[in-house]
Amino acid sequence: MKISKLSLAALLLMSVTATMAQTPDSDFEFGIKGGGTFTHGFTIIPAQVVTGGVEVPKLENNSNGIGIGYTGGIWARKNFSTFFIQAEVTYNRFVLKQKTGVTLDVNANPAISNALPVSVAPGLVNATLSVTSESVLQAFNVPVLFGKRFMDGRLRAYAGPTFIFVQKAEAKRVNSGQINANAAVGFPETPIPATSGTTNLLNKYEARNLEVKDFTYALELGAGFSPINRFDVDVRYAVPVGGVYKDKAIKGFLGIATISLAYKIL
């Protein structure tokens, strides 16, 4: 599915590029680009019931700083008298850093319950956890942008949809905290050493309700400036409005800023 969608998008871009390039007396430009991505956001995961009827409370994953990634690819631009159209294919790495704190029944987390020396009935002992995560998404992006030129063409402003074809998505988490005491059953407070793990977010068996879509779309806006001949500097901001997770009950916000340098071949 991912390959067929991406192949269709690539063929479409090549067709558009060929058409623009062959138009008589057209102001056509083509080149390569590369730069950095800067991602931030938060995720709200609703409460859910796991095996044994134990509830995992709502999780609010807050931003834990800016995640830095990269972007690189090709672009083509057709200039008309009052506007331009620009199409691209880029490969990108987006990094989202988050943190959360939660108190939950020890039976809601198999890693905790399995580490206990004895089995504990649900509702008797809970744990307080601090979780930091770094989610990495690698994808081909196909933006189709519409814009206008200023300052004799040196300054550009544009906006349009970006189609995102996800190739890889995984989350690395570090958990730490404590198992809280319950004097009624003689259970003492016990620290939980830091543990880490990685989840494939494209695998529904590993990711469960956090499974990521292999295709989505975003709205993107930005501005570009040409300081010298053949070089463009662009600053953009994109927000995936098609949703990142397959579970529509998961809410949140994801913002992606990009700074890139482009070289004009034609």
C-alpha positions as CSV (number, residue, x, y, z in Angstrom):
1,M,0.0,0.0,0.0
2,K,2.7,2.5,0.9
3,I,4.7,1.7,-2.2
4,S,1.8,2.0,-4.6
5,K,0.7,5.3,-3.1
6,L,4.2,6.7,-3.2
7,S,4.7,5.5,-6.8
8,L,1.5,7.2,-7.9
9,A,2.6,10.4,-6.2
10,A,6.1,10.2,-7.9
11,L,4.5,9.6,-11.3
12,L,2.2,12.5,-10.8
13,L,5.1,14.8,-9.8
14,M,7.1,13.7,-12.8
15,S,4.2,14.3,-15.2
16,V,3.6,17.8,-13.8
17,T,7.3,18.6,-14.0
18,A,7.5,17.4,-17.6
19,T,4.5,19.3,-18.6
20,M,5.8,22.6,-17.0
21,A,9.2,22.1,-18.6
22,Q,7.8,21.6,-22.1
23,T,5.5,24.6,-22.0
24,P,6.7,27.1,-24.6
25,D,8.4,30.2,-23.2
26,S,7.6,29.0,-19.7
27,D,9.5,30.3,-16.7
28,F,10.4,26.9,-15.3
29,E,12.8,26.2,-12.4
30,F,14.2,22.9,-11.1
31,G,16.6,22.0,-8.3
32,I,17.6,20.2,-5.2
33,K,17.2,21.1,-1.5
34,G,18.2,20.1,2.0
35,G,17.8,21.3,5.6
36,G,16.5,20.6,9.1
37,T,13.1,19.9,10.6
38,F,12.1,21.1,14.1
39,T,9.0,19.3,15.6
40,H,7.0,19.9,18.7
41,G,3.5,18.9,20.0
42,F,1.4,17.1,22.6
43,T,-0.8,14.0,22.6
44,I,-3.8,13.1,24.7
45,I,-4.6,9.4,24.9
46,P,-8.0,8.5,26.3
47,A,-8.4,6.0,29.2
48,Q,-8.6,2.4,28.1
49,V,-9.3,-1.0,29.7
50,V,-6.6,-3.6,29.3
51,T,-6.4,-7.4,30.0
52,G,-8.0,-8.3,33.3
53,G,-10.4,-5.3,33.3
54,V,-7.8,-2.9,34.7
55,E,-8.1,0.7,33.5
56,V,-5.2,2.7,32.2
57,P,-6.1,6.4,33.0
58,K,-6.0,9.2,30.4
59,L,-2.4,10.1,29.4
60,E,-1.4,13.7,28.6
61,N,1.9,13.6,26.8
62,N,3.3,17.2,26.9
63,S,6.1,18.7,24.8
64,N,9.6,17.9,26.1
65,G,11.5,20.3,23.8
66,I,12.1,20.6,20.1
67,G,13.0,17.4,18.2
68,I,15.5,18.0,15.4
69,G,15.5,16.0,12.2
70,Y,16.3,16.5,8.5
71,T,14.8,17.0,5.0
72,G,16.2,16.6,1.5
73,G,14.9,16.2,-2.0
74,I,14.0,17.7,-5.4
75,W,11.7,20.6,-6.4
76,A,10.2,22.1,-9.5
77,R,8.5,25.5,-9.9
78,K,6.4,27.0,-12.7
79,N,6.2,30.8,-12.6
80,F,3.1,32.5,-14.1
81,S,2.5,36.2,-14.4
82,T,0.8,36.6,-11.0
83,F,1.5,33.4,-9.1
84,F,3.6,30.2,-9.2
85,I,3.1,26.5,-8.5
86,Q,5.8,24.4,-6.8
87,A,5.9,20.7,-6.4
88,E,8.5,18.6,-4.5
89,V,9.5,15.1,-3.4
90,T,11.5,15.1,-0.1
91,Y,12.6,12.5,2.3
92,N,12.2,13.6,6.0
93,R,12.9,12.6,9.5
94,F,10.6,14.1,12.2
95,V,11.4,13.8,15.9
96,L,8.7,14.4,18.6
97,K,9.9,14.6,22.2
98,Q,7.3,14.2,24.9
99,K,6.9,13.6,28.7
100,T,4.2,12.5,31.0
101,G,3.5,11.5,34.6
102,V,0.8,9.0,35.6
103,T,-0.4,6.9,38.5
104,L,-2.0,3.6,37.6
105,D,-2.7,0.1,39.0
106,V,0.4,-2.1,38.8
107,N,-1.6,-4.7,36.9
108,A,-2.1,-2.2,34.1
109,N,1.6,-2.4,33.2
110,P,2.8,-6.0,32.7
111,A,6.5,-4.9,33.1
112,I,5.7,-3.8,36.7
113,S,3.3,-6.6,37.7
114,N,5.7,-9.3,36.4
115,A,8.6,-7.8,38.4
116,L,6.7,-8.1,41.7
117,P,7.7,-11.0,44.0
118,V,4.0,-11.8,44.5
119,S,0.8,-11.4,42.6
120,V,-1.4,-8.5,43.7
121,A,-5.1,-8.2,43.1
122,P,-6.3,-5.2,41.0
123,G,-7.0,-2.1,43.1
124,L,-4.6,-2.8,45.9
125,V,-1.3,-1.4,44.8
126,N,-0.6,1.4,42.3
127,A,2.6,2.9,40.8
128,T,3.5,6.4,39.9
129,L,5.5,6.6,36.7
130,S,7.5,9.3,34.9
131,V,7.8,8.6,31.1
132,T,9.8,10.4,28.5
133,S,9.5,9.5,24.9
134,E,11.1,10.2,21.5
135,S,8.9,9.3,18.5
136,V,10.7,9.3,15.2
137,L,8.8,9.3,11.9
138,Q,10.5,9.0,8.5
139,A,8.5,9.8,5.4
140,F,8.4,10.9,1.8
141,N,6.6,14.2,1.5
142,V,5.0,15.5,-1.7
143,P,4.0,19.2,-1.3
144,V,2.0,21.0,-3.9
145,L,2.4,24.7,-3.2
146,F,0.8,27.8,-4.6
147,G,2.4,31.2,-4.1
148,K,3.2,34.7,-5.1
149,R,6.5,36.6,-5.8
150,F,7.7,39.9,-4.5
151,M,10.8,42.1,-4.8
152,D,11.4,41.2,-8.4
153,G,11.0,37.5,-7.6
154,R,13.5,37.4,-4.8
155,L,10.9,37.0,-2.1
156,R,8.2,34.3,-2.2
157,A,5.2,33.4,0.0
158,Y,3.2,30.2,-0.5
159,A,0.8,27.6,1.0
160,G,-0.7,24.3,0.0
161,P,-1.2,20.7,0.9
162,T,1.6,18.2,1.7
163,F,1.0,14.5,1.2
164,I,2.9,12.4,3.7
165,F,3.9,8.7,2.9
166,V,5.2,7.2,6.1
167,Q,8.1,4.7,5.7
168,K,9.1,4.1,9.3
169,A,7.7,5.2,12.7
170,E,8.9,4.2,16.2
171,A,8.8,5.4,19.7
172,K,11.6,5.1,22.3
173,R,10.5,5.4,25.9
174,V,12.2,5.6,29.3
175,N,10.2,4.8,32.4
176,S,11.0,5.4,36.0
177,G,9.1,6.0,39.2
178,Q,8.0,4.0,42.3
179,I,5.4,1.5,43.5
180,N,3.4,3.2,46.2
181,A,3.1,1.8,49.6
182,N,-0.2,0.2,50.9
183,A,0.0,-0.4,54.7
184,A,-3.3,-2.2,54.6
185,V,-1.7,-5.1,52.8
186,G,1.8,-4.6,54.1
187,F,3.3,-3.5,50.8
188,P,6.2,-1.0,51.2
189,E,7.1,1.8,48.8
190,T,9.5,0.4,46.2
191,P,11.5,2.4,43.6
192,I,11.3,1.4,40.0
193,P,14.6,1.5,38.2
194,A,14.7,3.3,34.8
195,T,13.8,1.0,31.9
196,S,13.7,1.7,28.2
197,G,12.0,0.2,25.2
198,T,11.2,0.7,21.5
199,T,7.8,0.3,19.8
200,N,7.2,0.0,16.1
201,L,4.3,2.4,15.6
202,L,3.4,0.9,12.2
203,N,2.9,-2.6,13.7
204,K,-0.6,-2.8,15.1
205,Y,0.4,-5.7,17.4
206,E,3.2,-3.6,19.0
207,A,1.6,-0.2,18.9
208,R,-2.0,-1.2,19.6
209,N,-4.0,2.0,19.9
210,L,-0.9,4.1,19.0
211,E,-0.6,2.7,15.5
212,V,0.4,5.4,13.0
213,K,-1.1,5.8,9.6
214,D,1.1,5.0,6.6
215,F,-0.5,7.9,4.7
216,T,-1.7,11.3,5.9
217,Y,-1.7,14.9,4.8
218,A,-0.8,18.3,6.2
219,L,-1.3,22.0,5.4
220,E,1.9,23.9,4.9
221,L,2.8,27.6,4.6
222,G,6.0,29.4,4.3
223,A,8.3,32.0,2.8
224,G,11.4,31.9,0.7
225,F,14.2,34.4,-0.2
226,S,16.9,34.3,-2.9
227,P,20.0,36.0,-1.4
228,I,22.1,35.2,-4.5
229,N,21.7,33.8,-7.9
230,R,20.6,30.1,-7.9
231,F,20.2,29.8,-4.1
232,D,16.9,29.9,-2.1
233,V,16.4,29.9,1.6
234,D,13.0,28.7,2.8
235,V,11.2,28.7,6.2
236,R,8.0,26.7,6.5
237,Y,5.5,25.4,9.1
238,A,3.3,22.4,8.6
239,V,0.4,20.9,10.6
240,P,-0.9,17.4,9.8
241,V,-4.6,17.9,9.6
242,G,-5.4,14.4,8.4
243,G,-4.4,12.9,11.7
244,V,-1.3,10.8,12.5
245,Y,-2.9,8.0,14.5
246,K,-5.4,5.4,13.2
247,D,-7.3,5.7,16.6
248,K,-9.5,8.9,16.1
249,A,-10.0,9.1,19.8
250,I,-6.4,10.2,20.3
251,K,-6.2,14.0,20.2
252,G,-3.3,16.5,20.2
253,F,-1.2,18.8,18.1
254,L,1.8,18.3,15.9
255,G,3.7,21.3,14.4
256,I,6.7,20.9,12.0
257,A,9.0,23.8,11.2
258,T,11.5,23.4,8.3
259,I,14.5,25.5,7.3
260,S,16.1,24.6,4.0
261,L,18.6,25.7,1.4
262,A,17.8,25.0,-2.2
263,Y,20.0,25.1,-5.3
264,K,18.5,25.9,-8.7
265,I,19.8,23.6,-11.4
266,L,17.5,25.0,-14.2
